[in-house]
Amino acid sequence: MLTSYISPVAAEKLKRSAKRIARAEVPKSRMTVTNQTEVTRLLTDHFRCPDELLDFSVSMNQSAGTGYFRFGPDAVCYGPCSSGALASSVTGNLHDALQDVSIDNSEVQLPFDPVQIVNNLRHERYQCRHPHGRSANKTSGLVRKLYYLARPFLTIAMRKHLQRLYLGDWEKIPFPHWPVDSTVESIQEQLLVLSMKSHNIRSIPFIWFWPKGALSCTAVTHDVETTAGWNFCSQLMDIDDSFGIKSAFQVVPEERYTVHQSGLDSIKARGFELNIHDLNHDGNLMTDREEFMRRVSGINHHGKKFGALGFRAAVLYRNIDWYHALDFDYDMSIPNVAHLDPQRGGCCTVFPFFNGKMIELPVTMAQDYSIFHILNDYSIDLWKQQIALIREKHGLMQMIVHPDYILGTAERRVYADLLTYLAELRDRGETWIALPAEVTAWWRLRNELRLVNEGGKWSIQGNGREDARIAYATLVDEKLTYVLDPVA
């Protein structure tokens, strides 16, 4: 029996839809049952909602090429679409594929494959057509090699001057959206709205994003780049502890500085997290696939030796298609929007997502170095702006603060202001501050939970369900809002 949130008419449509799918009667000219399952999984992976309330098909009349188009006012998409003209760039007017969506009975018929579109965003495949795109290979040319050869001899003043010249066009980049891009969430929400309308329902239950009804999630991480930063780790842990916040330290295992076992043991003994940061931080990990594969065995070896579950590449150089070789539980190398990074792009999501066996935890906030030395900003104004935008989506606020770059009085004051603000949000119940390993463990656990309707009442089933909460995605004035179910 369905809950009162679903009308009798919609319930009957659901029964007919289930029978049609069971008999494999989905028209093959549009989409196979397997593809339909993949589209459904795109939503259930994010919302953990009942899949019987989702019914999609995709037109197989895909365009020969790929390009940019819109899906509603907020979502810029890249990929093939069977309707409208595709653009070669995100500037100008983009065709809105939402106007070409049709509904047949309870089935939402789409002119594009949302699974492919979301993967193109998460994997940054749109970069091949982006005028500001700088792939890992393109940034591994002569200029980059010369920079990393000279880097040990450059002062911060010299480095930031060169980096400001290199990144000088960052404000002109139209996509991803600065300072936070949540295009993936906009696509998922629009699909859910269409499904709700097709079934004539105003609300749909789902398993809330974070444990115990937390309204957002926060992870503080520290990439240790130099000897000075390594020597400051103990004092940095004292600072974090003074606010009741535990953080993760990413350590370079070779060449950059001497890693003392006592220091590693101290990080873990104090309840902080220890992860691997590249191999030697020379900027060449992602030069090409052969070089990456040569180094990855050493990275995996150090990961096991250190007992590290997570990995982050130096300078956020990345190629997600190579990550199957990494033997870690999760990766933290992909920025949400990378306007201020040498490798441009961004995964356009503020939530964790699966990449094969690993979970990707996107870096969703600007790095301290970029704020201090590229933007010349010694306040938490940008961080607060990003936090507000991420909290609107109830997403993950993951930040990188280097011990190497908060040694000065001004920088340390800014970091203390950030921790004060995060602690206030936590104390008001507005965010869950967790270690990256805890975030990953929760996202895996949540992925195994499911909603079951028994006697007209929804309940969560699966191991760890005691920490999960039921919420409802509700249409209010044609907009999707979230309401947590009161805990009995």
Buried (B, 14 or more C-beta within 10 A) or exposed (E): EBBEBBBEEBBEBBEEBEEBBEEEEBEEEBBBBEBBBBBBEBBBBBBBBBBBBBBBBBBBEBBEEBBBBBBBEBBBBBBBBBBBEBBEEBEEEBBBBBEBBEBEEBBBBBBBBBBBBBBBBBBBBBBEBBEBBBBBEEBBEEEBBEBBEEBEEEEEEEBBEBBBEBBEEBEEBBBBBBBBBBBBBBBBBBBBBBBBBBBBBBBBBBBBBBBEBBBBBBBBBBBBBBEEBBBBBEEBBEBBBEBEBBBBBBBBBBEBBEBEEEBBEBBBEEEBBBBBBBBBBBBBBBBBEEEBEEBBEBBBBBBEEBEBBBBBBBBBBBBBEBBEEBBBBBBBBBBBBBBBBBBBBBBBBBBBBBBEEBBBBBBBBBBBBBBBBBBEBBEBEBBEBBBEBBBEBBBBBBBBBBBBBBBEEEBBEBBBBBBEBBBEBBEEEBBBBBBBBBBBBBBBBBBEBBBEBEEEEBEBEBEBBEBBBBBBBBBEEEEBEBEEEEEE
